[in-house]
Amino acid sequence: MARFSAISDAAAEFERSTRTIENWIGAGLIHGYRGADRRVYVDLDEIEVGFKLFPGKMRDGRRPFGPNAKIVALPIEVEK
C-alpha cells in the first residue's frame, strides 16, 4: 500500500531539500500526485525503490556516505 506524504514531509524524512524532491519528480524518477487540496504528494515507498533503481541520480540523505563507502578505523590516540 502506498504511503503518501507532502513534499516537505518527504524531504524531512529522507534528509533532502524540497527542491531535490521536486527535481526528482521533474526528472521522471518518481511520480507526483495532486491531492484534492491541490498540494502535490509523493509515495515514500516509491522513493525508497528509486534509491535502488537510480543510485547515481537519487541519494538517500539518511546514508551520508553512500552504499559503497568503506569507513576504516585509524589508530589514533586520544589525549586526556
Contact map, one row per residue, 1 for C-alpha under 8 A:
11100000000000000000000000000000000000000000000000000000000000000000000000000000
11110000000000000000000000000000000000000011100000000000000000000000000000000000
11111000000000000000000000000000000000000011100000000000000000000000000000000000
01111100000000000000000000000000000000001111000000000000000000000000000000000000
00111110110000000000000000000000000000001111000000000000000000000000000000000000
00011111110000000000000000000000000000111100000000000000000000000000000000000000
00001111111000000100110000000000000000011100000000000000000000000000000000000000
00000111111100001100000000000000000000000000000000000000000000000000000000000000
00001111111110000000000000000000000000000000000000000000000000000000000000000000
00001111111111000100100000000000000000000101000000000000000000000000000000000000
00000011111111111101100000000000000000000000000000000000000000000000000000000000
00000001111111111000000000000000000000000000000000000000000000000000000000000000
00000000111111110000000000000000000000000000000000000000000000000000000000000000
00000000011111110000000000000000000000000000000000000000000111000000000000000000
00000000001111111000000000000000000000000000000000000000000111000000000000000000
00000000001111111101100000000000000000000000000000000000000110000000000000000000
00000001001100111111100000000000000000000000000000000000000000000000000000000000
00000011011000011111110000000000000000000000000000000000000000000000000000000000
00000000000000001111111000000000000000000000000000000000000000000000000000000000
00000000001000011111111100000000000000000000000000000000000000000000000000000000
00000010011000011111111110000000000000000000000000000000000000000000000000000000
00000010000000000111111111000000000000000000000000000000000000000000000000000000
00000000000000000011111111100000000000000000000000000000000000000000000000000000
00000000000000000001111111111100000000000000000000000000010000000000000000000000
00000000000000000000111111111111000000000000000000000000000000000000000000000000
00000000000000000000011111111000000000000000000000000000000000000000000000000000
00000000000000000000001111111100000000000000000000000000000000000000000000000000
00000000000000000000000111111110000000000000000000000000000000000000000000000000
00000000000000000000000111111110000000000000000001000100000000000000000000000000
00000000000000000000000110111111000000000100011001000000000000000000000000000000
00000000000000000000000010011111100000000110000000000000000000000000000000000000
00000000000000000000000010000111110000011110000000000000000000000000000000000000
00000000000000000000000000000011111000011100000000000000000000000000000000000000
00000000000000000000000000000001111111111000000000000000000000000000000000000000
00000000000000000000000000000000111111111000000000000000000000000000000000000000
00000000000000000000000000000000011111100000000000000000000000000000000000000000
00000000000000000000000000000000011111100000000000000000000000000000000000000000
00000000000000000000000000000000011111110000000000000000000000000000000000000000
00000100000000000000000000000000011111111000000000000000000000000000000000000000
00000110000000000000000000000001111001111100000000000000000000000000000000000000
00011110000000000000000000000001111000111110000000000000000000000000000000000000
00011110010000000000000000000111100000011111011000000000000000000000000000000000
01111000000000000000000000000011000000001111111000000000000000000000000000000000
01111000010000000000000000000000000000000111111100000000000000000000000000000000
01100000000000000000000000000000000000000011111110000000000000000000000000000000
00000000000000000000000000000100000000000111111111000000000000000000000000000000
00000000000000000000000000000100000000000111111111100000000000000000000000000000
00000000000000000000000000000000000000000001111111110000000000000000000000000000
00000000000000000000000000000000000000000000111111111000000000000000000000000000
00000000000000000000000000001100000000000000011111111110010000000000000000000000
00000000000000000000000000000000000000000000001111111110011100000000000000000000
00000000000000000000000000000000000000000000000111111110000000000000000000000000
00000000000000000000000000000000000000000000000011111110000000000000000000000000
00000000000000000000000000001000000000000000000001111111110000000000000000000000
00000000000000000000000000000000000000000000000001111111111000000000000000000000
00000000000000000000000000000000000000000000000000000111111000000000000000000000
00000000000000000000000000000000000000000000000000000111111000000000000000000000
00000000000000000000000100000000000000000000000001100111111100000000000000000000
00000000000000000000000000000000000000000000000000100011111110000100000000000000
00000000000001110000000000000000000000000000000000100000011111110100000000000000
00000000000001110000000000000000000000000000000000000000001111110000000000000000
00000000000001100000000000000000000000000000000000000000000111110000000000000000
00000000000000000000000000000000000000000000000000000000000111111110000000000000
00000000000000000000000000000000000000000000000000000000000111111100000000000000
00000000000000000000000000000000000000000000000000000000000000111111100000000000
00000000000000000000000000000000000000000000000000000000001100111111100000000000
00000000000000000000000000000000000000000000000000000000000000101111100000000000
00000000000000000000000000000000000000000000000000000000000000001111110000000000
00000000000000000000000000000000000000000000000000000000000000001111111000000000
00000000000000000000000000000000000000000000000000000000000000000001111100000000
00000000000000000000000000000000000000000000000000000000000000000000111110000000
00000000000000000000000000000000000000000000000000000000000000000000011111000000
00000000000000000000000000000000000000000000000000000000000000000000001111100000
00000000000000000000000000000000000000000000000000000000000000000000000111110000
00000000000000000000000000000000000000000000000000000000000000000000000011111000
00000000000000000000000000000000000000000000000000000000000000000000000001111100
00000000000000000000000000000000000000000000000000000000000000000000000000111110
00000000000000000000000000000000000000000000000000000000000000000000000000011111
00000000000000000000000000000000000000000000000000000000000000000000000000001111
00000000000000000000000000000000000000000000000000000000000000000000000000000111
